[in-house]
């Protein structure tokens, strides 16, 4: 925990010192906090001082990521170099973890090479993360049920735990309970 807090402080300082020459959406700096099997958990700082945490499983040209932000929102990102969406599009998708019931991702944003979906701040969002942590494989499908991509979830339990710890640190940084810290 002390390590993560020192990383947050270092990344925040670096974001404040580095000139704002990178586009607003570009990550300023990232630090790998945890790696397990094909998963990696990183702390990311943008040039505006915003912090986020990401747990990501990668294969060449493909990735599935779970992002947490300082406002406690959680976003899924499916990425592929084979996709070229442009901007301003959306789609209804399905996700299935192992052989569990389908999750419907209604109105997911299609942006360049990514599909983005913000999880609801509800029990359903928590249940989805729990399923990912306990699962072996995640299947991304179109609205008709046709397979688009699938991702290994091997190592996801430990990675989700690290993501939650990172999210707790950046959330407490933005909403301190002790104003003297």
Backbone as ProteinMPNN parsed JSONL, in Angstrom:
{"seq_chain_A": "XXXXXXXXXXXXXXXXXXXXXXXXXXXXXXXXXXXXXXXXXXXXXXXXXXXXXXXXXXXXXXXXXXXXXXXXXXXXXXXXXXXXXXXXXXXXXXXXXXXXXXXXXXXXXXXXXXXXXXXXXXXXXXXXXXXXXXXXXXXXXXXXXXXXXXXXXXXXXXXXXXXXXXXXXXXXXXXXXXXXX", "coords_chain_A": {"N_chain_A": [[0.824, -1.184, 0.0], [1.966, 1.258, 0.78], [3.781, 1.501, -1.29], [2.106, 1.879, -3.533], [0.897, 4.312, -2.806], [3.161, 5.98, -2.85], [3.772, 5.817, -5.536], [1.485, 7.021, -6.644], [1.861, 9.64, -5.669], [4.284, 10.287, -6.966], [3.57, 10.054, -9.686], [1.54, 11.972, -9.836], [3.007, 14.299, -9.269], [4.781, 14.238, -11.448], [2.969, 14.573, -13.555], [2.168, 17.168, -13.095], [4.493, 18.588, -13.545], [5.478, 18.007, -16.133], [5.385, 19.474, -19.335], [2.34, 20.444, -21.029], [2.165, 19.101, -23.707], [1.181, 16.929, -24.928], [-1.69, 15.394, -26.389], [-4.963, 15.846, -24.881], [-6.23, 13.344, -24.371], [-4.174, 11.576, -24.242], [-2.1, 9.334, -22.441], [-0.061, 10.404, -19.867], [1.882, 9.273, -18.205], [2.679, 6.012, -17.017], [2.659, 3.385, -14.596], [3.596, 0.148, -13.928], [1.971, -1.832, -11.654], [1.408, -4.414, -10.945], [1.785, -7.726, -12.153], [0.535, -10.697, -13.549], [0.367, -13.836, -14.9], [-1.144, -13.444, -18.004], [-2.024, -10.93, -17.429], [-1.88, -7.433, -16.585], [-1.565, -4.774, -14.291], [-1.907, -1.344, -14.081], [-1.073, 1.963, -12.969], [-2.203, 4.984, -14.166], [-1.496, 8.232, -15.359], [-2.833, 11.228, -16.599], [-2.194, 14.144, -18.642], [-3.65, 16.221, -17.526], [-3.613, 15.801, -14.838], [-5.365, 13.896, -13.918], [-6.006, 10.679, -12.577], [-5.97, 7.149, -13.187], [-6.692, 3.632, -12.999], [-5.811, 0.547, -14.448], [-6.603, -2.745, -15.36], [-5.446, -5.228, -17.431], [-5.629, -7.625, -20.015], [-3.679, -8.978, -22.524], [-3.172, -9.808, -25.974], [-1.356, -10.282, -29.017], [-2.063, -7.363, -30.762], [-4.617, -7.181, -29.658], [-6.771, -6.509, -26.839], [-8.32, -6.677, -23.595], [-9.613, -4.581, -21.229], [-10.104, -3.295, -17.93], [-11.005, -0.37, -16.527], [-10.603, 1.891, -13.796], [-11.552, 4.933, -12.278], [-10.9, 8.171, -10.707], [-13.354, 9.24, -9.998], [-14.742, 7.066, -9.27], [-15.94, 5.629, -11.284], [-16.27, 2.836, -13.535], [-14.937, 1.388, -16.356], [-15.197, -0.649, -19.235], [-12.977, -1.781, -21.744], [-12.565, -2.915, -24.935], [-10.21, -3.758, -27.275], [-8.863, -3.676, -30.552], [-6.537, -3.932, -33.167], [-7.565, -4.49, -35.614], [-9.994, -3.25, -35.848], [-11.723, -0.381, -37.041], [-13.377, 2.127, -36.196], [-13.828, 4.903, -36.203], [-15.424, 7.841, -34.977], [-18.161, 8.612, -32.736], [-20.0, 6.536, -32.996], [-22.148, 3.82, -31.933], [-23.017, 0.645, -30.417], [-24.977, -2.28, -29.678], [-23.973, -4.909, -27.679], [-22.93, -8.247, -26.699], [-21.678, -9.999, -23.883], [-20.145, -12.849, -22.611], [-19.178, -14.817, -19.926], [-17.35, -17.617, -19.482], [-19.643, -20.218, -19.301], [-21.754, -18.862, -18.298], [-24.769, -16.828, -17.804], [-25.627, -14.437, -20.407], [-24.341, -11.087, -20.676], [-25.675, -8.011, -21.491], [-24.462, -5.331, -23.262], [-25.565, -2.446, -23.678], [-25.719, 0.139, -26.036], [-22.913, 0.594, -26.318], [-19.934, 2.462, -26.716], [-18.307, 3.019, -29.777], [-15.144, 3.639, -30.66], [-12.596, 4.614, -32.604], [-10.238, 2.22, -32.431], [-11.47, 0.86, -30.423], [-13.968, -0.578, -28.247], [-16.034, 0.769, -25.913], [-17.439, 0.71, -22.675], [-19.275, 1.83, -19.979], [-19.617, 0.546, -16.814], [-22.569, 0.001, -14.874], [-23.188, 1.773, -11.825], [-23.905, -0.161, -9.678], [-25.317, -3.161, -8.179], [-25.231, -4.923, -10.313], [-23.0, -4.106, -11.833], [-20.937, -4.696, -10.016], [-21.345, -7.456, -9.798], [-20.627, -8.238, -12.395], [-17.836, -7.699, -12.423], [-17.035, -9.482, -10.429], [-17.657, -11.913, -11.696], [-15.818, -11.798, -13.83], [-13.415, -11.957, -12.374], [-13.605, -14.541, -11.372], [-13.735, -16.071, -13.607], [-12.768, -18.022, -16.578], [-12.659, -17.547, -19.325], [-13.601, -14.867, -21.464], [-16.104, -13.953, -23.672], [-16.7, -11.871, -26.353], [-19.385, -10.685, -28.152], [-21.446, -9.894, -31.019], [-24.651, -8.162, -31.2], [-26.381, -10.099, -32.134], [-25.357, -12.445, -31.214], [-23.131, -13.511, -32.465], [-19.761, -14.564, -32.402], [-17.134, -12.295, -31.746], [-14.666, -11.729, -30.52], [-12.45, -13.283, -28.122], [-11.185, -13.614, -24.786], [-8.601, -14.578, -22.556], [-9.106, -15.212, -19.139], [-7.425, -16.076, -17.248], [-5.643, -15.671, -14.338], [-7.008, -13.452, -13.605], [-8.273, -13.047, -11.105], [-6.341, -12.306, -9.102], [-5.389, -10.039, -10.376], [-7.656, -8.373, -10.524], [-8.008, -7.932, -7.802], [-5.676, -6.384, -7.329], [-6.303, -4.209, -8.977], [-8.554, -3.166, -7.663], [-7.365, -2.378, -5.243], [-5.611, -0.38, -6.196], [-7.532, 1.392, -7.262], [-8.835, 2.129, -4.883], [-6.816, 3.632, -3.681], [-6.428, 5.837, -5.478], [-8.939, 6.97, -5.365], [-9.185, 7.724, -2.679], [-7.228, 9.624, -2.696], [-8.364, 11.639, -4.205], [-10.575, 12.296, -2.688], [-9.973, 13.025, 0.157], [-10.251, 11.928, 3.543], [-9.081, 13.083, 5.67], [-8.233, 16.301, 6.054], [-5.704, 17.233, 6.641], [-3.757, 15.673, 5.585]], "CA_chain_A": [[0.0, 0.0, 0.0], [2.867, 2.411, 0.784], [4.341, 1.591, -2.633], [1.115, 2.479, -4.42], [0.759, 5.718, -2.433], [4.322, 6.718, -3.336], [3.631, 5.894, -6.995], [0.478, 8.054, -6.906], [2.496, 10.928, -5.439], [5.276, 10.515, -8.024], [2.88, 10.258, -10.957], [0.859, 13.259, -9.736], [4.043, 15.314, -9.396], [5.26, 14.21, -12.828], [1.924, 15.132, -14.411], [2.144, 18.605, -12.884], [5.751, 19.17, -13.993], [5.691, 17.808, -17.561], [4.581, 20.418, -20.12], [1.135, 19.873, -21.64], [2.341, 19.055, -25.152], [0.507, 15.737, -25.412], [-3.128, 15.613, -26.493], [-5.635, 15.599, -23.603], [-6.584, 11.948, -24.145], [-2.969, 10.752, -24.18], [-1.579, 9.046, -21.109], [1.182, 11.108, -19.59], [2.836, 8.351, -17.617], [2.049, 4.872, -16.36], [3.537, 2.569, -13.765], [3.077, -1.203, -13.718], [1.878, -2.136, -10.231], [1.228, -5.842, -10.715], [1.673, -8.574, -13.331], [0.269, -12.093, -13.228], [0.01, -14.542, -16.127], [-1.22, -12.502, -19.128], [-2.614, -9.689, -16.937], [-1.035, -6.367, -16.071], [-2.315, -3.697, -13.641], [-1.114, -0.127, -14.133], [-1.55, 3.271, -12.55], [-2.018, 5.855, -15.323], [-1.74, 9.655, -15.117], [-2.97, 12.027, -17.808], [-1.551, 15.45, -18.544], [-4.452, 17.149, -16.722], [-3.509, 15.404, -13.437], [-6.313, 12.832, -13.628], [-5.423, 9.354, -12.389], [-6.807, 5.981, -13.427], [-6.067, 2.33, -12.838], [-6.281, -0.357, -15.49], [-6.212, -4.158, -15.396], [-5.541, -5.526, -18.86], [-5.093, -8.872, -20.553], [-3.308, -8.661, -23.899], [-2.638, -10.731, -26.97], [-0.884, -9.384, -30.079], [-3.078, -6.578, -31.451], [-5.917, -7.294, -28.987], [-6.751, -6.43, -25.377], [-9.522, -6.425, -22.796], [-9.183, -3.786, -20.083], [-11.068, -2.75, -16.979], [-10.485, 0.893, -16.015], [-11.264, 2.576, -12.685], [-11.149, 6.331, -12.27], [-11.016, 8.858, -9.423], [-14.767, 9.467, -9.683], [-15.223, 5.721, -8.942], [-16.548, 4.968, -12.43], [-15.562, 1.661, -14.039], [-15.184, 1.288, -17.786], [-14.627, -1.764, -19.972], [-12.441, -1.425, -23.052], [-12.154, -4.002, -25.816], [-9.37, -3.094, -28.273], [-8.287, -4.502, -31.612], [-5.952, -3.194, -34.286], [-8.368, -4.816, -36.798], [-11.203, -2.435, -35.869], [-11.593, 1.026, -37.441], [-14.726, 2.64, -36.005], [-13.983, 6.348, -36.283], [-15.977, 8.41, -33.75], [-19.581, 8.914, -32.705], [-20.848, 5.377, -33.25], [-22.409, 2.949, -30.783], [-23.573, -0.657, -30.779], [-25.385, -3.167, -28.595], [-23.1, -6.078, -27.702], [-23.113, -9.262, -25.66], [-20.48, -10.569, -23.279], [-20.414, -14.044, -21.817], [-18.018, -15.325, -19.201], [-17.496, -19.078, -19.447], [-20.984, -20.608, -19.779], [-22.722, -18.135, -17.472], [-25.723, -16.048, -18.612], [-25.107, -13.31, -21.185], [-24.448, -9.699, -20.248], [-25.953, -7.132, -22.62], [-23.828, -4.02, -23.162], [-26.414, -1.619, -24.524], [-25.201, 1.447, -26.42], [-21.466, 0.69, -26.111], [-19.31, 3.44, -27.608], [-17.295, 2.538, -30.714], [-14.229, 4.772, -30.818], [-11.372, 4.229, -33.288], [-9.967, 0.783, -32.351], [-11.966, 0.391, -29.137], [-15.349, -0.618, -27.793], [-16.004, 1.271, -24.541], [-18.715, 0.584, -21.979], [-19.196, 2.167, -18.558], [-20.45, -0.336, -15.997], [-23.47, 0.72, -13.976], [-22.792, 1.857, -10.417], [-24.967, -0.941, -9.043], [-24.942, -4.553, -7.917], [-24.937, -5.577, -11.592], [-21.604, -3.796, -12.16], [-20.109, -5.483, -9.095], [-21.491, -8.861, -10.196], [-19.837, -8.446, -13.606], [-16.415, -7.747, -12.036], [-16.856, -10.751, -9.701], [-17.633, -12.974, -12.708], [-14.528, -11.723, -14.527], [-12.379, -12.44, -11.466], [-13.75, -15.986, -11.167], [-13.885, -16.735, -14.896], [-11.641, -18.548, -17.348], [-12.654, -16.961, -20.672], [-14.639, -13.893, -21.747], [-16.473, -13.927, -25.085], [-17.343, -10.659, -26.841], [-20.236, -11.044, -29.292], [-22.335, -8.843, -31.508], [-25.989, -8.222, -30.612], [-27.034, -11.326, -32.595], [-24.715, -13.6, -30.597], [-21.979, -13.976, -33.249], [-18.475, -14.308, -31.753], [-16.272, -11.258, -32.3], [-13.343, -11.916, -29.92], [-12.496, -13.864, -26.781], [-10.018, -13.241, -23.992], [-8.299, -15.418, -21.404], [-9.244, -14.572, -17.829], [-6.473, -16.725, -16.353], [-4.907, -14.673, -13.558], [-7.82, -12.255, -13.395], [-8.64, -12.824, -9.7], [-5.287, -11.517, -8.449], [-5.307, -8.748, -11.058], [-8.802, -7.567, -10.091], [-7.68, -7.497, -6.441], [-4.709, -5.286, -7.45], [-7.033, -3.083, -9.55], [-9.388, -2.601, -6.592], [-6.457, -1.682, -4.319], [-5.186, 0.844, -6.881], [-8.7, 2.27, -7.302], [-9.05, 2.669, -3.537], [-5.797, 4.65, -3.424], [-6.671, 7.069, -6.244], [-10.195, 7.549, -4.893], [-8.918, 8.401, -1.407], [-6.399, 10.778, -3.043], [-9.228, 12.712, -4.696], [-11.56, 12.591, -1.653], [-9.351, 12.683, 1.431], [-11.076, 12.049, 4.734], [-8.339, 13.905, 6.606], [-7.753, 17.437, 5.273], [-4.329, 17.573, 7.02], [-2.82, 14.782, 4.882]], "C_chain_A": [[0.873, 1.255, 0.0], [3.465, 2.616, -0.599], [3.366, 2.291, -3.573], [0.944, 3.959, -4.094], [1.944, 6.533, -2.928], [4.286, 6.836, -4.851], [2.622, 6.969, -7.359], [1.103, 9.436, -6.741], [3.489, 11.261, -6.552], [4.603, 10.806, -9.36], [2.161, 11.604, -10.952], [1.854, 14.398, -9.906], [4.538, 15.389, -10.833], [4.237, 14.841, -13.766], [1.867, 16.654, -14.283], [3.369, 19.291, -13.477], [5.93, 19.095, -15.504], [4.822, 18.789, -18.344], [3.427, 19.724, -20.817], [1.257, 19.897, -23.158], [1.667, 17.842, -25.762], [-0.984, 16.024, -25.464], [-3.809, 15.243, -25.185], [-5.948, 14.132, -23.338], [-5.359, 11.056, -23.974], [-2.525, 10.543, -22.734], [-0.237, 9.738, -20.96], [2.255, 10.125, -19.134], [2.065, 7.186, -17.014], [3.107, 4.087, -15.609], [2.873, 1.217, -13.58], [3.129, -1.496, -12.217], [1.87, -3.631, -9.961], [1.175, -6.544, -12.066], [1.471, -10.004, -12.873], [-0.284, -12.768, -14.478], [-0.04, -13.54, -17.274], [-1.763, -11.137, -18.728], [-1.565, -8.714, -16.441], [-1.955, -5.313, -15.461], [-1.393, -2.487, -13.593], [-1.845, 1.046, -13.514], [-1.222, 4.209, -13.703], [-2.342, 7.285, -14.919], [-1.811, 10.37, -16.46], [-2.394, 13.408, -17.575], [-2.368, 16.477, -17.763], [-4.438, 16.8, -15.231], [-4.479, 14.317, -13.028], [-5.576, 11.502, -13.528], [-6.444, 8.273, -12.703], [-6.007, 4.73, -13.169], [-6.634, 1.421, -13.908], [-5.725, -1.753, -15.255], [-6.458, -4.612, -16.816], [-4.932, -6.882, -19.174], [-4.864, -8.615, -22.04], [-2.914, -9.896, -24.687], [-2.18, -9.811, -28.098], [-2.043, -8.703, -30.824], [-4.443, -6.541, -30.805], [-5.744, -7.056, -27.485], [-8.167, -6.257, -24.833], [-9.041, -5.742, -21.535], [-10.369, -3.401, -19.218], [-10.393, -1.535, -16.353], [-11.281, 1.331, -14.791], [-10.7, 3.989, -12.635], [-11.412, 6.957, -10.905], [-12.463, 9.13, -9.034], [-15.5, 8.158, -9.381], [-15.974, 5.054, -10.089], [-15.65, 3.825, -12.9], [-15.95, 1.495, -15.507], [-14.48, 0.058, -18.359], [-14.107, -1.234, -21.299], [-12.013, -2.702, -23.76], [-11.423, -3.333, -26.977], [-8.889, -4.106, -29.301], [-7.731, -3.606, -32.707], [-6.742, -3.451, -35.574], [-9.621, -3.946, -36.919], [-10.868, -0.997, -36.259], [-12.973, 1.667, -37.373], [-14.882, 4.126, -36.312], [-14.493, 6.863, -34.948], [-17.475, 8.568, -33.879], [-20.509, 7.752, -33.003], [-21.08, 4.614, -31.943], [-23.008, 1.65, -31.296], [-24.024, -1.37, -29.512], [-24.592, -4.456, -28.762], [-23.51, -7.064, -26.627], [-21.743, -9.705, -25.165], [-20.923, -11.791, -22.497], [-19.108, -14.494, -21.189], [-18.262, -16.806, -18.959], [-18.877, -19.444, -20.019], [-22.09, -19.964, -18.947], [-23.691, -17.356, -18.378], [-25.052, -14.845, -19.287], [-25.281, -11.995, -20.443], [-24.694, -8.88, -21.511], [-25.326, -5.767, -22.353], [-24.546, -3.112, -24.169], [-25.754, -0.27, -24.769], [-23.718, 1.624, -26.083], [-20.893, 1.655, -27.149], [-18.25, 2.764, -28.477], [-16.404, 3.727, -31.044], [-12.895, 4.285, -31.364], [-11.175, 2.713, -33.235], [-10.58, 0.155, -31.106], [-13.482, 0.354, -29.057], [-15.284, -0.253, -26.316], [-17.4, 1.149, -23.93], [-18.502, 0.889, -20.509], [-20.159, 1.274, -17.792], [-21.368, 0.489, -15.113], [-22.93, 0.698, -12.548], [-23.89, 1.179, -9.599], [-24.441, -2.343, -8.751], [-24.581, -5.279, -9.209], [-23.491, -5.323, -12.01], [-20.639, -4.596, -11.303], [-20.155, -6.96, -9.486], [-20.668, -9.172, -11.443], [-18.355, -8.591, -13.258], [-16.12, -9.054, -11.293], [-16.802, -11.918, -10.681], [-16.321, -12.981, -13.481], [-13.432, -12.326, -13.65], [-12.423, -13.953, -11.296], [-13.721, -16.776, -12.482], [-12.592, -17.237, -15.513], [-11.523, -17.891, -18.72], [-13.843, -16.031, -20.814], [-14.849, -13.861, -23.254], [-17.2, -12.627, -25.392], [-18.092, -11.029, -28.114], [-21.014, -9.834, -29.767], [-23.72, -9.056, -30.907], [-26.759, -9.483, -31.02], [-26.409, -12.59, -32.035], [-23.521, -14.156, -31.363], [-20.683, -13.592, -32.542], [-17.68, -13.252, -32.503], [-14.843, -11.477, -31.824], [-13.529, -12.648, -28.599], [-11.156, -13.635, -26.113], [-9.837, -14.219, -22.832], [-8.48, -14.609, -20.126], [-8.329, -15.23, -16.794], [-5.625, -15.661, -15.656], [-5.731, -13.446, -13.218], [-8.148, -12.003, -11.921], [-7.606, -11.945, -8.994], [-5.186, -10.125, -9.071], [-6.457, -7.828, -10.662], [-8.572, -7.079, -8.662], [-6.71, -6.313, -6.47], [-5.379, -4.036, -8.024], [-7.878, -2.396, -8.48], [-8.524, -1.823, -5.606], [-5.986, -0.353, -4.923], [-6.337, 1.851, -6.922], [-8.999, 2.899, -5.959], [-8.065, 3.787, -3.229], [-6.104, 5.929, -4.192], [-7.969, 7.74, -5.834], [-9.973, 8.297, -3.588], [-8.056, 9.632, -1.641], [-7.274, 11.946, -3.482], [-10.28, 13.133, -3.671], [-10.987, 12.278, -0.277], [-10.299, 12.876, 2.616], [-10.394, 12.91, 5.789], [-7.753, 15.082, 5.831], [-6.308, 17.828, 5.598], [-3.302, 16.663, 6.372], [-2.353, 15.404, 3.592]], "O_chain_A": [[0.562, 2.218, -0.701], [3.642, 3.75, -1.044], [3.752, 3.189, -4.321], [0.855, 4.781, -5.005], [1.764, 7.664, -3.381], [4.724, 7.848, -5.4], [2.859, 7.751, -8.279], [0.898, 10.31, -7.582], [3.527, 12.395, -7.027], [5.023, 11.708, -10.084], [2.17, 12.307, -11.963], [1.571, 15.363, -10.616], [4.699, 16.481, -11.379], [4.613, 15.573, -14.681], [1.556, 17.349, -15.25], [3.293, 20.454, -13.871], [6.476, 20.021, -16.103], [3.636, 18.925, -18.046], [3.523, 18.545, -21.159], [0.531, 20.633, -23.825], [1.586, 17.731, -26.985], [-1.491, 16.813, -24.667], [-3.291, 14.408, -24.443], [-5.933, 13.708, -22.182], [-5.496, 9.892, -23.598], [-2.571, 11.461, -21.915], [0.617, 9.655, -21.842], [3.386, 10.147, -19.619], [0.934, 7.351, -16.556], [4.291, 4.123, -15.945], [1.73, 1.136, -13.132], [4.186, -1.419, -11.593], [2.271, -4.075, -8.886], [0.592, -6.023, -13.017], [2.129, -10.476, -11.946], [-1.283, -12.323, -15.044], [0.947, -12.839, -17.5], [-1.947, -10.272, -19.584], [-0.507, -9.105, -15.946], [-2.997, -4.989, -16.03], [-0.254, -2.573, -13.132], [-3.074, 1.115, -13.531], [-0.085, 4.234, -14.172], [-3.33, 7.536, -14.228], [-0.977, 10.158, -17.34], [-2.136, 13.796, -16.435], [-1.827, 17.512, -17.373], [-5.156, 17.416, -14.443], [-4.425, 13.851, -11.889], [-4.647, 11.231, -14.289], [-7.643, 8.465, -12.506], [-4.778, 4.768, -13.125], [-7.816, 1.514, -14.24], [-4.536, -1.927, -14.986], [-7.546, -4.412, -17.356], [-3.868, -7.24, -18.67], [-5.743, -8.101, -22.732], [-2.402, -10.877, -24.149], [-2.588, -8.65, -28.13], [-2.886, -9.366, -31.429], [-5.357, -5.924, -31.352], [-4.694, -7.366, -26.924], [-9.068, -5.765, -25.511], [-8.162, -6.255, -20.843], [-11.483, -3.208, -19.705], [-9.341, -1.654, -15.725], [-12.5, 1.161, -14.75], [-9.521, 4.211, -12.913], [-12.063, 6.354, -10.051], [-12.765, 9.239, -7.846], [-16.724, 8.139, -9.252], [-16.588, 4.007, -9.886], [-14.437, 3.842, -12.692], [-17.131, 1.465, -15.854], [-13.335, -0.239, -18.02], [-14.712, -0.351, -21.907], [-11.199, -3.47, -23.246], [-11.971, -2.425, -27.602], [-8.552, -5.242, -28.966], [-8.374, -2.642, -33.122], [-6.597, -2.697, -36.536], [-10.244, -3.908, -37.98], [-9.838, -0.463, -35.847], [-13.669, 1.742, -38.385], [-15.981, 4.562, -36.651], [-14.06, 6.391, -33.896], [-18.007, 8.65, -34.986], [-21.698, 7.965, -33.242], [-20.319, 4.743, -30.984], [-23.447, 1.556, -32.442], [-23.525, -1.102, -28.419], [-24.543, -5.027, -29.851], [-24.328, -6.759, -25.76], [-20.78, -9.775, -25.929], [-21.943, -11.77, -21.808], [-18.068, -14.543, -21.846], [-19.24, -17.198, -18.323], [-19.222, -19.01, -21.118], [-23.216, -20.458, -18.899], [-23.456, -17.24, -19.581], [-24.052, -14.314, -18.803], [-26.234, -11.809, -19.687], [-23.982, -9.047, -22.501], [-25.62, -5.125, -21.344], [-24.177, -3.031, -25.34], [-25.288, 0.384, -23.837], [-23.313, 2.688, -25.614], [-21.311, 1.662, -28.307], [-17.401, 2.028, -27.974], [-16.858, 4.706, -31.636], [-12.144, 3.613, -30.657], [-11.883, 1.986, -33.931], [-10.241, -0.978, -30.765], [-14.181, 1.136, -29.701], [-14.563, -0.891, -25.549], [-18.405, 1.443, -24.577], [-17.65, 0.281, -19.862], [-21.357, 1.243, -18.075], [-20.984, 1.564, -14.651], [-22.298, -0.27, -12.123], [-24.687, 1.833, -8.926], [-23.288, -2.668, -9.033], [-23.717, -6.156, -9.204], [-22.823, -6.237, -12.494], [-19.641, -5.116, -11.801], [-19.125, -7.634, -9.503], [-20.075, -10.247, -11.543], [-17.691, -9.506, -13.745], [-15.072, -9.663, -11.505], [-15.984, -12.823, -10.514], [-15.769, -14.046, -13.759], [-12.615, -13.114, -14.126], [-11.384, -14.581, -11.095], [-13.685, -18.006, -12.468], [-11.491, -16.933, -15.053], [-10.416, -17.699, -19.224], [-14.946, -16.336, -20.359], [-13.892, -13.756, -24.021], [-18.209, -12.316, -24.759], [-17.522, -11.609, -29.038], [-21.218, -8.874, -29.023], [-23.938, -10.028, -30.183], [-27.69, -9.889, -30.324], [-26.867, -13.692, -32.337], [-22.95, -15.169, -30.958], [-20.513, -12.445, -32.128], [-17.562, -13.297, -33.727], [-13.907, -11.42, -32.622], [-14.617, -12.642, -28.022], [-10.13, -13.481, -26.774], [-10.812, -14.635, -22.205], [-8.055, -13.457, -20.046], [-8.452, -14.966, -15.598], [-4.97, -14.85, -16.311], [-5.222, -12.502, -12.612], [-8.289, -10.847, -11.523], [-7.962, -10.952, -8.359], [-4.928, -9.146, -8.37], [-6.252, -6.628, -10.482], [-8.904, -5.938, -8.34], [-6.891, -5.347, -5.729], [-5.063, -2.921, -7.607], [-7.907, -1.167, -8.408], [-8.901, -0.733, -5.177], [-5.965, 0.672, -4.242], [-6.135, 3.034, -6.647], [-9.374, 4.069, -5.889], [-8.426, 4.777, -2.591], [-6.047, 7.013, -3.611], [-8.092, 8.96, -5.944], [-10.51, 9.389, -3.403], [-8.134, 10.592, -0.873], [-6.976, 13.101, -3.177], [-10.827, 14.231, -3.778], [-11.461, 11.36, 0.391], [-11.046, 13.852, 2.682], [-11.05, 13.413, 6.702], [-6.851, 14.88, 5.019], [-5.736, 18.67, 4.905], [-2.102, 16.846, 6.575], [-1.562, 14.801, 2.866]]}, "name": "protein", "num_of_chains": 1, "seq": "XXXXXXXXXXXXXXXXXXXXXXXXXXXXXXXXXXXXXXXXXXXXXXXXXXXXXXXXXXXXXXXXXXXXXXXXXXXXXXXXXXXXXXXXXXXXXXXXXXXXXXXXXXXXXXXXXXXXXXXXXXXXXXXXXXXXXXXXXXXXXXXXXXXXXXXXXXXXXXXXXXXXXXXXXXXXXXXXXXXXX"}
